[in-house]
Amino acid sequence: MLRINEEIFYYRENLDMNQQEFGKLFNRNRKTVSGWENENNNIPLDIIIKYASVTNSSLDYIFEISEEKIKYSKIDITHKELGKKLRDLRKSKNITQKKLATKLNTNQSVISRYERGINPINISFFIGVIKELKPSSIDELFNRVEIKEIKNDKS
């Protein structure tokens, strides 16, 4: 459900950076970046968000909801704001915390802590929520605006 590992590798290669240099952009070490690229380590949600923001990459593309590589605006969101957005999405689908917790094999207090921004949202939880609640677009959930290419017509 994620193509971020491959994206990070190609983005780093295009910047002509080694893993250590790339890791510094995200306050991580070379071994961590290697683990991401080789799919040995889960990439934290805050790193995916930062990557998408820095590269203007579509979260829908990264999370394999879309095949289109559309460019989007930067993301400026705290885990508390993200929790509120997920709560609003859950409520818009008329699903209780208890029902979602059962579907995600967790408990209601975990859902509550994420939604209130007490804990940063775990990537596995986020993927589970996306699978269950099926938003039309993760980019829309983050209020991102598509960046339109300006064509320079010199005819």
C-alpha positions in Angstrom: 0.0 0.0 0.0 3.0 2.3 0.0 5.3 3.3 -2.8 7.3 5.7 -0.7 10.3 3.4 -0.2 10.9 3.4 -4.0 10.1 7.1 -4.2 12.7 8.0 -1.6 15.4 5.9 -3.4 14.8 7.6 -6.7 14.5 11.1 -5.2 17.8 10.6 -3.3 19.5 9.3 -6.4 18.2 12.3 -8.5 19.7 14.7 -5.9 23.0 12.8 -6.2 23.0 12.3 -2.4 24.2 9.3 -0.4 22.0 7.9 2.3 23.8 9.7 5.1 23.3 13.1 3.4 19.7 12.3 2.6 19.1 11.2 6.2 20.2 14.6 7.5 17.3 16.2 5.7 15.0 14.2 8.0 17.2 14.0 11.1 17.8 10.3 10.5 21.0 8.3 10.0 22.2 6.3 7.0 21.1 3.0 8.4 17.5 4.3 8.9 17.4 5.5 5.3 18.8 2.2 4.0 16.1 0.4 6.0 13.4 2.6 4.4 14.7 2.0 0.9 15.0 -1.8 1.4 11.6 -1.9 3.1 13.1 -3.3 6.3 11.8 -0.3 8.4 8.4 1.4 8.4 8.7 5.0 7.5 7.0 7.2 10.2 4.0 9.1 9.0 5.6 12.5 9.9 8.5 11.6 7.6 6.1 10.7 4.7 4.3 13.9 5.2 7.5 15.9 5.3 8.8 14.1 2.1 5.5 14.8 0.3 5.6 18.4 1.3 9.3 19.0 0.3 8.8 17.2 -3.0 5.3 18.4 -3.7 4.4 14.7 -4.1 0.8 13.5 -4.0 -0.1 11.5 -0.9 -2.7 9.7 -3.0 0.2 8.5 -5.2 2.4 7.6 -2.3 -0.4 5.6 -0.6 -1.3 4.0 -4.0 -4.8 5.5 -4.1 -4.0 7.1 -7.4 -1.6 6.3 -10.3 -1.3 10.0 -11.2 1.9 11.9 -10.1 0.1 15.2 -9.5 2.1 18.0 -7.8 0.6 19.5 -4.7 1.2 22.4 -2.3 3.2 22.1 0.9 1.7 20.5 4.0 1.6 22.3 7.2 -0.2 20.2 9.8 0.4 19.1 13.4 -0.5 15.7 14.7 -3.3 17.3 16.6 -4.8 18.8 13.4 -4.4 15.5 11.6 -6.2 13.7 14.4 -9.1 16.2 14.1 -9.3 15.6 10.4 -9.4 11.8 10.9 -12.1 12.2 13.5 -14.1 14.4 11.1 -13.6 11.8 8.4 -14.7 9.0 10.7 -17.8 10.9 11.8 -18.7 11.8 8.2 -18.8 8.0 7.5 -21.1 7.5 10.6 -18.6 5.2 12.2 -18.1 5.2 16.0 -14.7 5.0 17.6 -15.7 1.7 19.1 -16.6 0.3 15.6 -13.4 1.6 14.0 -11.3 0.2 16.9 -12.9 -3.2 16.4 -12.1 -3.1 12.7 -8.5 -2.0 13.3 -8.0 -4.6 16.1 -7.3 -1.9 18.7 -9.2 -0.3 21.5 -11.3 2.9 21.6 -8.9 4.7 23.8 -6.1 4.4 21.2 -8.5 5.9 18.6 -9.4 8.7 21.0 -5.7 9.5 21.8 -4.9 9.8 18.1 -8.0 11.9 17.3 -7.3 14.3 20.2 -3.7 14.7 19.1 -2.3 13.3 22.3 -0.2 10.7 20.4 1.4 11.2 17.0 -0.4 8.9 14.5 1.3 5.6 13.8 1.8 4.7 10.1 0.1 1.3 10.5 -2.9 2.9 12.1 -3.1 5.6 9.4 -3.0 3.0 6.7 -5.7 1.0 8.5 -7.9 4.1 8.8 -7.4 4.9 5.1 -8.4 1.4 4.1 -11.5 1.4 6.4 -12.7 5.0 5.8 -11.8 5.3 2.2 -11.4 9.0 1.8 -11.8 10.2 -1.8 -8.3 11.8 -1.5 -5.7 11.9 1.2 -4.4 15.1 -0.4 -7.9 16.7 0.0 -7.9 15.5 3.6 -4.8 17.6 4.1 -6.3 20.5 2.2 -3.6 20.5 -0.4 -4.0 22.4 -3.6 -2.8 21.0 -6.9 0.1 22.9 -8.5 -0.7 23.7 -12.1 2.1 23.7 -14.5 2.5 27.1 -16.2 3.1 26.5 -19.9 5.3 29.0 -21.6 3.8 29.5 -25.0 6.3 31.4 -27.2 4.6 31.1 -30.6 
